[in-house]
Amino acid sequence: MLCQLSNGRINFRRGKGMCIQSLRRAALIVQNYNCYYCEFPIWESDCEGFARTHGISTKLARRFRATAEHLIPRCEGGPDTRGNIVAACLHCNTARHRPAVPLGHEDYKARVSQAIKKRKWHPASAYGRLAAAARSVRKHPGSTSAQCLAKFPTASARAL
């Protein structure tokens, strides 16, 4: 894996493509730090800060850690590319791949959406402040990215 510094940013490269961490970070920014499936806020590097900000326990916050999710799984030939990697919370990512034959990403997203409407996807305590934060992003797209970067800076995020 190569590490290159350009314009004050660190870019990790694996051969011709970007590494999974860089792809996940790019997806996080595009998605305004929200899970692709459940659309709840997710964090990258500061579980305790995320928990304090949203008024939840660190145990509950752990479930919202950002992971890189392959829309087309690697086992089915899905590549490590921007078009195939999205950011998903740990819970959504692991729940999608629990069955022997996982649902496709579109069907799974619809299933998660239905479960959220019934308040049966995340624990009841997650539906207060976290759901309100997710609704705020849908009403004001683009505003949360800068707020999240200010609240949870990382070395790469500071360089943006």
C-alpha positions in Angstrom: 0.0 0.0 0.0 1.4 3.4 -1.0 0.9 6.6 1.0 1.0 9.8 -1.0 0.7 13.4 0.2 -1.0 15.8 -2.2 -2.6 19.2 -1.4 -2.2 18.6 2.3 -4.2 15.4 2.2 -3.0 11.8 2.7 -4.1 9.5 0.0 -3.7 5.8 0.5 -3.5 3.8 -2.6 -3.5 0.0 -3.2 -2.3 -0.5 -6.8 -4.5 1.5 -9.1 -7.5 1.9 -6.7 -8.0 3.6 -3.5 -7.8 1.6 -0.2 -11.0 0.8 1.6 -10.4 3.5 4.3 -10.2 6.2 1.8 -13.3 4.9 0.0 -15.2 4.8 3.2 -14.2 8.4 4.1 -15.2 9.6 0.7 -18.6 7.9 1.1 -19.0 9.4 4.6 -18.6 12.9 3.2 -20.9 12.4 0.3 -23.5 10.9 2.6 -23.2 13.7 5.2 -22.0 11.2 7.8 -25.3 9.2 7.6 -25.7 5.4 7.1 -26.6 4.4 3.6 -29.3 2.0 4.8 -30.9 3.5 7.9 -29.9 7.1 7.4 -29.0 7.5 11.0 -25.8 9.6 11.9 -22.6 7.5 12.0 -19.2 8.2 13.4 -15.7 7.5 12.2 -13.2 8.0 15.0 -14.7 9.4 18.2 -17.3 7.1 19.8 -17.4 9.0 23.1 -17.8 12.4 21.4 -20.6 11.0 19.2 -22.3 9.6 22.3 -22.1 13.0 24.1 -23.2 14.9 21.1 -26.3 12.8 20.6 -27.1 12.1 24.3 -26.7 8.3 24.0 -24.6 5.7 25.8 -21.3 4.7 24.4 -22.6 1.1 24.1 -25.4 2.3 21.8 -23.0 4.6 19.9 -20.8 1.6 19.0 -23.5 0.3 16.8 -23.3 3.5 14.7 -19.6 3.2 13.8 -19.0 3.8 10.1 -18.0 0.8 8.0 -17.3 0.4 4.3 -20.2 -1.5 2.7 -19.8 -3.1 -0.7 -23.1 -2.8 -2.6 -22.1 -5.8 -4.7 -20.2 -8.0 -2.2 -16.6 -9.0 -2.8 -17.6 -12.6 -2.9 -19.8 -11.8 -5.9 -17.0 -9.9 -7.6 -17.8 -6.5 -6.3 -14.8 -4.2 -6.7 -13.2 -1.7 -4.2 -14.4 1.4 -6.1 -16.3 4.6 -5.2 -19.3 3.3 -7.1 -19.5 0.1 -5.1 -18.5 1.4 -1.6 -20.9 3.2 0.7 -20.7 4.1 4.3 -23.0 2.0 6.6 -23.4 1.8 10.3 -21.9 -1.4 11.9 -25.4 -2.7 12.7 -26.8 -2.3 9.1 -23.6 -3.8 7.6 -23.4 -6.9 9.8 -27.2 -7.5 9.7 -27.2 -7.4 5.9 -24.5 -10.2 5.7 -25.9 -12.4 8.5 -28.1 -14.6 6.2 -26.5 -17.3 4.1 -27.8 -15.4 1.0 -27.9 -11.7 1.7 -30.5 -9.5 0.1 -29.4 -7.1 -2.7 -28.6 -3.6 -1.5 -31.8 -2.1 -2.9 -34.1 -4.8 -1.3 -32.2 -4.5 2.0 -32.5 -0.7 2.1 -36.3 -1.1 1.6 -36.4 -3.7 4.4 -34.5 -1.4 6.7 -36.7 1.6 5.8 -39.9 -0.5 6.7 -38.4 -1.6 10.0 -37.5 2.0 10.9 -41.0 3.2 10.2 -42.2 0.6 12.7 -39.3 1.6 15.1 -38.0 -1.9 15.1 -34.6 -1.6 13.6 -32.5 0.1 16.3 -33.1 0.1 20.1 -35.9 2.4 21.3 -33.4 4.8 22.8 -31.9 5.5 19.4 -35.1 6.9 17.9 -35.0 10.2 19.9 -32.1 12.4 19.1 -30.5 10.3 16.4 -33.7 10.0 14.4 -34.1 13.8 14.7 -30.6 14.3 13.4 -31.3 12.1 10.4 -34.5 14.0 9.6 -32.6 17.3 9.8 -30.2 16.1 7.2 -33.0 15.2 4.8 -34.5 18.7 5.3 -31.2 20.5 4.9 -28.9 18.4 2.7 -25.3 19.4 2.7 -25.3 21.2 6.0 -24.4 18.3 8.2 -21.1 17.4 6.5 -19.4 20.5 7.7 -20.9 20.2 11.1 -19.7 16.6 11.5 -16.3 17.5 10.3 -16.1 20.2 12.9 -17.3 17.9 15.7 -15.3 14.8 14.7 -12.1 16.0 13.0 -9.7 13.4 11.7 -6.3 14.1 10.1 -7.8 13.8 6.6 -11.0 15.7 7.5 -8.9 18.7 8.8 -7.2 18.8 5.4 -10.4 19.1 3.4 
